[in-house]
Amino acid sequence: MAGPMHLHLPTLDIVSVFATLVAAGVSLLAWYLYRDAVALRSWAAALVLGSVGALLFTLRGPSTSAAVFVMADALCVASFATMWVSMRRFNSDKATMLRMTIVATAITSVFVLLVTLSWQMGAALRAQSLLFSLFVGGLALATAWETWHGGRQDGLRSRRIAAVALAGIAAARLVRVALLGLDWFDIVDPVTADVTWGYGMYFSIVCVLVVTFGLVLMANEQQYTRQIDPRGV
């Protein structure tokens, strides 16, 4: 009897690169149509950062330098930090581009500092992966909250799509943290953890595309609302 289908993680990394680049292109094209939706431009920039990080993941191997791992993780964290601040800017005009850049840079710098310290202390690779998943999951959850919470101000129904998809990314990362913890205590073997995470990674890629779709709908709904009632949104 054939066993369950295994998803090849390096192949998923390549799929992630193409998927995020396509989503970035869609976001940028949508921004050209809806110039007031500045979050779309920031989302496109975040996706480009994430795709570069995913590209570096495809280069990993037994002889890969630790600097490559740190750079790849840092780019992905910067991507999600940019997603979070971009949603804050969508919700409030007070979030200027300079402030967004400072906040995203600060979050990424803290992550790099912690990862560098863990390398210096001789921490295992899975410990750094756990730290990475915590940062990404936390930022995805914060972005989901910003997306959902902003609906109280503008009433955009399409926010629910993006918020749920972002919460899905956060949930997948929490599953990753759980798998790494179980692997650490030898409750789950590394092969099973990798096989399970393959499905989690595939789910995350789908969620990124759904978030992009939700943001485009949000921009369209926002413009439509402004045309009906210029004082509304």
N, C-alpha and C positions, 0 to 999 in steps of 0.2 A: 504493500500500500504506500502510495506517495505521501511524503510528509508535507507540512505547510510550506508555502512559497516564501523564500527568503529574498528580501530586498537588498541589493548590493549597495552598501553605503558610498563607496567612491563614485558609483554611477549616479546616485542621488545627489551628490555634491555637484556634479556636472549639470544635472537637471535643474538644481537650485540656481545655478549661475544663469542659465538661459531663461528660466521662469522669472527671476527677479529683474533681469534686463528687459524682458518683454513688458513686465508690469511697470517698470520705470518709464519706458517709452509711452505706454498708454497714459500714465499719469501726466507726463510732460505735454502730450498732445491735448489732454483734457484741460490742462492749465492754460494753454493758448486760447481755448474757447471760453474758459471761465477765469479771467485774470484776477478776479477778486478772491478766488479760492487759493490763497497763498500756500495753504497746507499741501496742495497737490505738487507744487514745485519742491517743497521740502521733502515730501514723501518720495519723489523721484530721486532726489539726492541721497536719501537714506537707502533706497533700494540699490543704487549704484555702489554705495559703500558695502552693503551686504553682499552684492554679487562679487566684488573684488575679494572680500573675505572668504566667500565660498570657493572662489577660484584658487586661493592659497591653500585651502583645505585639500584640494585635489592633488597638491604637490607633497602631501605628507607621506612619510615613509620611515623606515628604521634609522636612516642616516640624516633625517631632516633636522635642521638646526632649531634649537628652542626659540630663537628669535622669530622664525617663520610662524610657529604656533602662536606666539604672543601677538604678532602682527595680525594674523588672521582673526584671532579672537577679539582683538581690540577694534578692528574694523567692523565686525558684526555688532559689538557692543555700541560703538559709535553710531551704527545704523539705527539701532533701536532707540538710542538716546535722542537721535534726530527725529525719529517718528514721534516720540513723546512730546518734545518741544514744539514740533510742527502742529500737533493737535491742540496744544495749548494756544498757539498763535491763531489757529482756526477759531477757537472759542473766544479769544480776546485780542483786540488790536494792540493792547499794552505790551504784548510779548514781541519786542522788536527783534530784528535779525541778529543784532549784536548780542543781545541777551540770550537768544537761542544758542548761538555759537559758543558763548562762554559756558553755559550750563552743560551742553553736550560734551564740550571739551573737558570740563571738570569731571563729569561722570566717567568718561573714558580714561582719564588720567588716574583716577582712583582705582579703576579696574586694573590698569597696567601696573600700577604700583603694587597692588596686592598679589598679582600673578608673579611679578618679578621677585617679590619677597618669598613667595612659596617655592619658586625655583631655587633661590639661594638657600633655602632651608631644606632642600632635598625632598620636597613633597612629591608624591606620586602623580602621574599624569592625570589619573582619574580625579584627584583632588582639585586640580586646576580646571578640569572639565566640569566638576560640580560647581565651582565658583563661577565659571562662565554661564552655566545654565541658570544659576540663581540671579545673576545680573540681567540676562536676557528675559527670563521669566518675569522678574520684577518690573522691568521696563515695559514689557508687553502688557502686563496687568495694569500698570499705571496709565498707559495709553488707552486701554479699554475703558478705564474709569473716566478719563477725560472725555472720551468720545460719548459715553453714555450720559455723563453729567451735563455736558454741553447741550443735550437735548432739552433740558429744562429751560434753557434760555431761548433757543430758536425753534424748538418743536419739530426739528427735522426727523421724520420717521425713518429715513434711510440710515440714520446713525446706528440703528440696532444691528444692521448687517455687519458694519465694520467693527462694532463693539464686541459682538459675539465671536467674530473671527479672531480678533485680537485676544480675547479671553481663551480661545482655543489654542493659540500659540503659547500663551502662558501655561495652560494646563499641560500641553505636551512637554514643556520644559520642566514642569514639576514632576512629571512622570520620569523624565530623564534623571532628575536629581534622585528620585526614589530608586531607580535602577542602579545608579552609581553607588548609592548607599548600601543596597543589598549585595552588590558585587564586592564592595569593600569588606563586608563582614562575611563573605563567602556563603551567602544564602542563595545567591543566583550566580551561575557561572558566567564568565565574560561573553561566551558565544550566545547564550540566551538573551543576555542584556543587549547585545548588538543587534540581534534579530528583532527584538521587540522595539528597539529604538528606530530601526529602519522604517517601521510603520508610523512611528511618531514623527519622524523627519518628513515622510511623505505627506502626512496630515498637515504639518506646519507649512510646507510649500503650497498646498492647496489653500490654506488659510490666508497666506500672503496675497494670493490672487484674489480671494474673496474680499479682503480688506481694500485692495485697490478698486475693485468694482464698487464697493460701498462708498468710498471717498468720491468717486466720480458721480455716483448718484446723489451724494450729499451736495456737491457743487451745483449739480443741475437743479436739485430741489431748492437750494438756497436762492439761485437766480430766479427761478419761477416764483418763489414767494415774494421776492423783492419787486418783481414786475407787477404782482397783484396788489401788494401793500408795501410801498417803499419805506414805510416806518416800521415794518414788522421785524425784519432780520437785520 
